[in-house]
Amino acid sequence: MKSTLDESQPIFHQIAMMIMDDIVEGRLRVEEQVPSTNELSRFYNINPATARKGLQELVDKGIIYKQRGVGMFVAKGAREALLVERKRHFYEEYIKPLLEEARRIRMDEDMIIDLIRGKKDKESEI
């Protein structure tokens, strides 16, 4: 997890996103215990209720589960579910608008692919 929080989003959401990042990147694996509410609140110097809200967001999504008296753990299939969701989000937020703009400015598929690969034609208008 990153060492600082910022004002860009609610803190509880940043906590949830950091844990999801750790799962996607393999730093947290299936059945591995995630940091507790108290650990998060001490490390980030935040209210335990805020940390709890971030963890609860993940429980509600089925990404982690609670084991009463023991802690919270990464659920089976969490990484795969997060990857599916992130790919969908990537398409909606980046690819779809890119393709819409490319159509508007009359860029063909080959030009887009060349740009993605880092190839620029010196004779083109780009």
N, CA, C and O of each residue as an XYZ file, in Angstrom:
504
protein
N       0.838     -1.189      0.000
C       0.000      0.000      0.000
C       0.873      1.238      0.000
O       2.002      1.233      0.491
N       0.320      2.296     -0.564
C       1.098      3.528     -0.583
C       1.112      4.140      0.818
O       0.252      3.849      1.648
N       2.091      4.978      1.055
C       2.315      5.472      2.412
C       1.530      6.724      2.759
O       1.480      7.112      3.926
N       0.917      7.362      1.774
C       0.171      8.583      2.079
C      -1.194      8.573      1.409
O      -1.412      7.912      0.395
N      -2.085      9.315      2.000
C      -3.418      9.533      1.451
C      -3.474     10.968      0.972
O      -2.684     11.803      1.412
N      -4.400     11.262      0.076
C      -4.515     12.634     -0.410
C      -5.976     13.070     -0.404
O      -6.853     12.333      0.046
N      -6.217     14.237     -0.893
C      -7.558     14.820     -0.871
C      -8.350     14.544     -2.147
O      -9.447     15.077     -2.315
N      -7.816     13.725     -3.043
C      -8.453     13.512     -4.342
C      -9.772     12.749     -4.249
O     -10.661     12.944     -5.077
N      -9.900     11.890     -3.257
C     -11.088     11.053     -3.071
C     -11.316     10.867     -1.582
O     -10.425     11.147     -0.779
N     -12.511     10.392     -1.199
C     -12.726     10.090      0.216
C     -11.691      9.075      0.710
O     -11.309      8.162     -0.022
N     -11.254      9.240      1.930
C     -10.201      8.392      2.491
C     -10.610      6.921      2.502
O      -9.801      6.055      2.171
N     -11.865      6.626      2.883
C     -12.286      5.226      2.942
C     -12.164      4.565      1.561
O     -11.817      3.389      1.454
N     -12.452      5.331      0.520
C     -12.352      4.790     -0.838
C     -10.886      4.563     -1.221
O     -10.569      3.584     -1.896
N     -10.001      5.453     -0.800
C      -8.569      5.272     -1.074
C      -8.043      4.011     -0.388
O      -7.225      3.283     -0.952
N      -8.516      3.762      0.826
C      -8.127      2.556      1.558
C      -8.559      1.323      0.759
O      -7.763      0.409      0.544
N      -9.809      1.302      0.325
C     -10.325      0.177     -0.457
C      -9.533      0.012     -1.748
O      -9.181     -1.108     -2.118
N      -9.248      1.113     -2.439
C      -8.509      1.049     -3.703
C      -7.090      0.508     -3.492
O      -6.602     -0.270     -4.311
N      -6.434      0.905     -2.423
C      -5.077      0.422     -2.157
C      -5.068     -1.090     -1.927
O      -4.179     -1.792     -2.409
N      -6.050     -1.579     -1.198
C      -6.124     -3.022     -0.954
C      -6.438     -3.750     -2.256
O      -5.868     -4.805     -2.535
N      -7.344     -3.188     -3.052
C      -7.639     -3.799     -4.350
C      -6.402     -3.808     -5.243
O      -6.146     -4.791     -5.938
N      -5.635     -2.724     -5.229
C      -4.384     -2.682     -5.998
C      -3.440     -3.787     -5.545
O      -2.830     -4.468     -6.369
N      -3.321     -3.962     -4.229
C      -2.440     -4.998     -3.691
C      -2.891     -6.395     -4.124
O      -2.057     -7.268     -4.364
N      -4.188     -6.607     -4.223
C      -4.715     -7.902     -4.670
C      -4.415     -8.095     -6.157
O      -3.924     -9.149     -6.561
N      -4.709     -7.087     -6.962
C      -4.482     -7.180     -8.412
C      -3.006     -7.398     -8.716
O      -2.662     -8.185     -9.598
N      -2.139     -6.711     -7.995
C      -0.696     -6.804     -8.255
C      -0.037     -7.995     -7.571
O       1.169     -8.199     -7.710
N      -0.820     -8.786     -6.830
C      -0.301    -10.002     -6.216
C       0.395     -9.827     -4.883
O       0.975    -10.780     -4.363
N       0.351     -8.632     -4.319
C       0.959     -8.427     -2.999
C       0.088     -9.033     -1.899
O       0.590     -9.396     -0.835
N      -1.206     -9.141     -2.154
C      -2.126     -9.846     -1.259
C      -2.730    -10.988     -2.064
O      -3.263    -10.779     -3.153
N      -2.641    -12.190     -1.521
C      -3.121    -13.380     -2.241
C      -4.391    -13.942     -1.584
O      -4.759    -13.556     -0.475
N      -5.034    -14.844     -2.285
C      -6.242    -15.499     -1.782
C      -5.973    -16.097     -0.403
O      -4.949    -16.740     -0.168
N      -6.919    -15.864      0.493
C      -6.884    -16.356      1.874
C      -5.838    -15.648      2.744
O      -5.666    -16.007      3.909
N      -5.150    -14.664      2.201
C      -4.189    -13.907      2.997
C      -4.936    -12.828      3.781
O      -5.894    -12.232      3.288
N      -4.482    -12.594      5.002
C      -5.129    -11.593      5.854
C      -4.780    -10.186      5.388
O      -3.627     -9.888      5.076
N      -5.790     -9.331      5.347
C      -5.573     -7.928      4.990
C      -5.338     -7.128      6.268
O      -5.697     -7.589      7.351
N      -4.744     -5.944      6.165
C      -4.527     -5.137      7.363
C      -5.848     -4.873      8.093
O      -6.891     -4.676      7.469
N      -5.778     -4.873      9.396
C      -6.981     -4.663     10.206
C      -7.367     -3.185     10.241
O      -6.597     -2.311      9.843
N      -8.563     -2.938     10.723
C      -9.048     -1.566     10.911
C      -8.073     -0.788     11.781
O      -7.717      0.346     11.462
N      -7.646     -1.392     12.873
C      -6.729     -0.708     13.798
C      -5.366     -0.461     13.164
O      -4.779      0.603     13.359
N      -4.855     -1.429     12.409
C      -3.569     -1.237     11.731
C      -3.659     -0.090     10.730
O      -2.771      0.760     10.666
N      -4.726     -0.071      9.958
C      -4.909      0.999      8.974
C      -5.061      2.353      9.651
O      -4.473      3.340      9.210
N      -5.846      2.400     10.716
C      -6.075      3.692     11.382
C      -4.799      4.223     12.027
O      -4.554      5.429     12.014
N      -3.986      3.330     12.591
C      -2.707      3.765     13.177
C      -1.725      4.195     12.090
O      -1.096      5.246     12.205
N      -1.592      3.395     11.045
C      -0.618      3.679      9.994
C      -0.925      5.000      9.292
O      -0.020      5.795      9.038
N      -2.194      5.234      8.980
C      -2.575      6.443      8.249
C      -3.056      7.571      9.155
O      -3.413      8.651      8.683
N      -3.063      7.312     10.452
C      -3.520      8.306     11.419
C      -4.927      8.809     11.055
O      -5.176     10.009     10.940
N      -5.828      7.839     10.880
C      -7.213      8.150     10.528
C      -8.151      7.525     11.550
O      -7.748      6.662     12.329
N      -9.381      7.957     11.542
C     -10.398      7.412     12.424
C     -10.642      5.943     12.075
O     -10.764      5.606     10.897
N     -10.715      5.065     13.076
C     -10.989      3.647     12.788
C     -12.287      3.435     12.002
O     -12.390      2.493     11.216
N     -13.263      4.298     12.211
C     -14.529      4.173     11.472
C     -14.305      4.385      9.977
O     -14.974      3.762      9.152
N     -13.380      5.251      9.632
C     -13.055      5.500      8.219
C     -12.396      4.267      7.607
O     -12.750      3.851      6.504
N     -11.446      3.691      8.322
C     -10.781      2.474      7.847
C     -11.802      1.339      7.724
O     -11.787      0.588      6.749
N     -12.683      1.219      8.714
C     -13.715      0.181      8.704
C     -14.625      0.328      7.486
O     -15.012     -0.663      6.866
N     -14.961      1.568      7.152
C     -15.826      1.822      5.993
C     -15.152      1.366      4.703
O     -15.810      0.803      3.828
N     -13.853      1.602      4.578
C     -13.114      1.146      3.398
C     -13.084     -0.363      3.299
O     -13.263     -0.923      2.218
N     -12.857     -1.030      4.431
C     -12.854     -2.487      4.433
C     -14.249     -3.043      4.158
O     -14.400     -4.045      3.459
N     -15.259     -2.389      4.710
C     -16.630     -2.847      4.502
C     -17.026     -2.750      3.029
O     -17.780     -3.585      2.531
N     -16.522     -1.740      2.340
C     -16.774     -1.602      0.908
C     -16.294     -2.861      0.170
O     -16.954     -3.342     -0.752
N     -15.145     -3.380      0.588
C     -14.591     -4.587     -0.039
C     -15.364     -5.842      0.353
O     -15.529     -6.755     -0.456
N     -15.829     -5.883      1.581
C     -16.665     -7.006      2.023
C     -17.956     -7.014      1.208
O     -18.393     -8.066      0.739
N     -18.560     -5.847      1.041
C     -19.813     -5.737      0.291
C     -19.652     -6.184     -1.162
O     -20.592     -6.702     -1.764
N     -18.462     -5.983     -1.721
C     -18.185     -6.382     -3.110
C     -17.745     -7.847     -3.215
O     -17.582     -8.370     -4.318
N     -17.554     -8.502     -2.076
C     -17.114     -9.889     -2.089
C     -15.628    -10.063     -2.347
O     -15.179    -11.159     -2.682
N     -14.868     -8.998     -2.196
C     -13.423     -9.033     -2.434
C     -12.684     -9.593     -1.214
O     -11.711    -10.335     -1.350
N     -13.153     -9.232     -0.048
C     -12.605     -9.788      1.189
C     -13.771    -10.327      2.016
O     -14.931     -9.995      1.769
N     -13.447    -11.155      2.990
C     -14.480    -11.669      3.894
C     -13.979    -11.591      5.328
O     -12.777    -11.590      5.595
N     -14.939    -11.525      6.238
C     -14.622    -11.444      7.667
C     -14.655    -12.836      8.278
O     -15.533    -13.650      7.994
N     -13.662    -13.076      9.129
C     -13.672    -14.282      9.939
C     -13.709    -13.788     11.381
O     -12.708    -13.315     11.920
N     -14.860    -13.904     11.980
C     -15.109    -13.334     13.306
C     -14.008    -13.700     14.306
O     -13.660    -14.867     14.488
N     -13.482    -12.664     14.939
C     -12.463    -12.844     15.958
C     -11.058    -13.067     15.414
O     -10.102    -13.133     16.186
N     -10.922    -13.184     14.103
C      -9.610    -13.454     13.513
C      -9.159    -12.300     12.628
O      -8.025    -11.834     12.748
N     -10.041    -11.831     11.734
C      -9.683    -10.738     10.841
C     -10.403    -10.848      9.505
O     -11.405    -11.550      9.365
N      -9.861    -10.137      8.536
C     -10.431    -10.138      7.193
C      -9.398    -10.698      6.237
O      -8.195    -10.484      6.380
N      -9.924    -11.440      5.233
C      -9.063    -12.181      4.331
C      -9.507    -11.976      2.888
O     -10.667    -11.667      2.616
N      -8.563    -12.153      1.971
C      -8.858    -12.041      0.540
C      -9.714    -13.245      0.136
O      -9.360    -14.391      0.411
N     -10.830    -12.971     -0.513
C     -11.763    -14.011     -0.936
C     -11.251    -14.749     -2.172
O     -10.481    -14.205     -2.963
N     -11.690    -15.986     -2.318
C     -11.381    -16.750     -3.525
C     -12.009    -16.034     -4.717
O     -13.150    -15.579     -4.648
N     -11.263    -15.940     -5.796
C     -11.767    -15.306     -7.007
C     -11.708    -13.785     -6.993
O     -12.144    -13.143     -7.949
N     -11.172    -13.198     -5.919
C     -11.133    -11.733     -5.802
C     -10.285    -11.106     -6.894
O     -10.707    -10.137     -7.525
N      -9.105    -11.640     -7.121
C      -8.209    -11.059     -8.132
C      -8.849    -11.111     -9.512
O      -8.829    -10.127    -10.252
N      -9.415    -12.259     -9.853
C     -10.047    -12.420    -11.158
C     -11.216    -11.451    -11.320
O     -11.374    -10.837    -12.376
N     -12.027    -11.313    -10.286
C     -13.167    -10.393    -10.343
C     -12.698     -8.950    -10.501
O     -13.289     -8.178    -11.256
N     -11.633     -8.590     -9.787
C     -11.090     -7.234     -9.901
C     -10.526     -6.987    -11.293
O     -10.705     -5.903    -11.847
N      -9.850     -7.975    -11.863
C      -9.306     -7.810    -13.208
C     -10.416     -7.607    -14.235
O     -10.294     -6.761    -15.121
N     -11.492     -8.376    -14.122
C     -12.627     -8.216    -15.035
C     -13.202     -6.808    -14.904
O     -13.451     -6.133    -15.903
N     -13.408     -6.374    -13.667
C     -13.977     -5.043    -13.433
C     -13.044     -3.943    -13.935
O     -13.504     -2.970    -14.533
N     -11.760     -4.083    -13.703
C     -10.813     -3.055    -14.151
C     -10.686     -2.999    -15.664
O     -10.519     -1.923    -16.239
N     -10.764     -4.151    -16.305
C     -10.734     -4.160    -17.769
C     -11.978     -3.470    -18.324
O     -11.891     -2.708    -19.287
N     -13.130     -3.735    -17.721
C     -14.358     -3.068    -18.143
C     -14.232     -1.566    -17.946
O     -14.603     -0.789    -18.826
N     -13.714     -1.159    -16.802
C     -13.525      0.258    -16.501
C     -12.536      0.894    -17.481
O     -12.762      2.004    -17.962
N     -11.445      0.191    -17.772
C     -10.440      0.678    -18.719
C     -11.074      0.924    -20.081
O     -10.827      1.948    -20.719
N     -11.891     -0.021    -20.518
C     -12.563      0.139    -21.805
C     -13.485      1.357    -21.786
O     -13.437      2.189    -22.692
N     -14.319      1.459    -20.760
C     -15.291      2.551    -20.672
C     -14.629      3.925    -20.537
O     -15.083      4.896    -21.144
N     -13.567      4.008    -19.749
C     -12.946      5.295    -19.446
C     -11.890      5.733    -20.459
O     -11.673      6.931    -20.644
N     -11.236      4.784    -21.112
C     -10.128      5.142    -21.986
C     -10.341      4.726    -23.448
O     -10.241      5.553    -24.354
N     -10.633      3.450    -23.665
C     -10.706      2.949    -25.033
C     -11.916      3.498    -25.777
O     -11.788      3.977    -26.904
N     -13.067      3.433    -25.167
C     -14.281      3.914    -25.829
C     -14.173      5.389    -26.226
O     -14.461      5.730    -27.373
N     -13.762      6.280    -25.299
C     -13.590      7.685    -25.717
C     -12.508      7.855    -26.784
O     -12.649      8.692    -27.676
N     -11.427      7.068    -26.702
C     -10.367      7.142    -27.708
C     -10.923      6.789    -29.086
O     -10.660      7.489    -30.064
N     -11.681      5.714    -29.159
C     -12.239      5.292    -30.437
C     -13.253      6.304    -30.974
O     -13.311      6.552    -32.178
N     -14.043      6.880    -30.082
C     -15.020      7.893    -30.506
C     -14.313      9.119    -31.080
O     -14.718      9.648    -32.115
N     -13.270      9.560    -30.414
C     -12.516     10.716    -30.912
C     -11.804     10.379    -32.217
O     -11.763     11.201    -33.132
N     -11.248      9.187    -32.306
C     -10.566      8.765    -33.536
C     -11.537      8.785    -34.718
O     -11.175      9.207    -35.816
N     -12.754      8.334    -34.493
C     -13.751      8.370    -35.573
C     -14.060      9.806    -35.977
O     -14.181     10.117    -37.162
N     -14.187     10.678    -34.979
C     -14.499     12.090    -35.257
C     -13.422     12.749    -36.105
O     -13.721     13.548    -36.992
N     -12.180     12.411    -35.828
C     -11.087     13.068    -36.563
C     -10.572     12.201    -37.714
O      -9.511     12.457    -38.284
N     -11.340     11.189    -38.031
C     -11.088     10.329    -39.188
C      -9.723      9.623    -39.162
O      -8.994      9.598    -40.153
N      -9.412      9.062    -38.014
C      -8.215      8.220    -37.909
C      -8.640      6.786    -38.156
O      -9.627      6.318    -37.589
N      -7.892      6.084    -39.005
C      -8.251      4.695    -39.246
C      -7.598      3.790    -38.195
O      -6.751      4.219    -37.411
N      -8.020      2.538    -38.209
C      -7.565      1.565    -37.223
C      -6.048      1.390    -37.239
O      -5.422      1.275    -36.185
N      -5.468      1.369    -38.420
C      -4.012      1.195    -38.527
C      -3.259      2.352    -37.869
O      -2.236      2.138    -37.218
N      -3.759      3.569    -38.036
C      -3.120      4.728    -37.403
C      -3.181      4.620    -35.880
O      -2.203      4.898    -35.186
N      -4.331      4.217    -35.378
C      -4.499      4.072    -33.926
C      -3.541      3.025    -33.388
O      -2.873      3.243    -32.377
N      -3.475      1.897    -34.063
C      -2.584      0.810    -33.621
C      -1.131      1.258    -33.663
O      -0.372      0.979    -32.735
N      -0.736      1.943    -34.722
C       0.638      2.454    -34.802
C       0.943      3.411    -33.655
O       2.028      3.360    -33.074
N      -0.001      4.275    -33.330
C       0.215      5.212    -32.217
C       0.339      4.473    -30.891
O       1.182      4.810    -30.059
N      -0.498      3.474    -30.704
C      -0.431      2.683    -29.472
C       0.920      1.992    -29.358
O       1.481      1.887    -28.268
N       1.428      1.531    -30.464
C       2.730      0.858    -30.471
C       3.893      1.840    -30.416
O       5.052      1.431    -30.344
N       3.587      3.133    -30.451
C       4.634      4.150    -30.356
C       5.235      4.523    -31.679
O       6.271      5.186    -31.726
N       4.607      4.111    -32.758
C       5.113      4.428    -34.086
C       4.378      5.641    -34.604
O       3.148      5.683    -34.622
N       5.155      6.634    -35.027
C       4.566      7.812    -35.641
C       5.149      7.971    -37.030
O       6.364      7.919    -37.226
N       4.277      8.161    -37.969
C       4.711      8.395    -39.343
C       5.129      9.858    -39.454
O       4.314     10.753    -39.231
N       6.367     10.101    -39.791
C       6.873     11.474    -39.886
C       6.156     12.295    -40.950
O       6.149     13.525    -40.903
N       5.566     11.613    -41.891
C       4.869     12.328    -42.963
C       3.398     12.576    -42.650
O       2.721     13.282    -43.398
N       2.894     12.009    -41.557
C       1.490     12.201    -41.229
C       1.285     13.531    -40.518
O       2.239     14.258    -40.240
N       0.043     13.831    -40.233
C      -0.283     15.109    -39.586
C      -0.083     15.064    -38.078
O      -0.408     16.033    -37.391
N       0.436     13.984    -37.555
C       0.584     13.863    -36.092
C       1.955     14.321    -35.680
O       2.282     14.300    -34.493
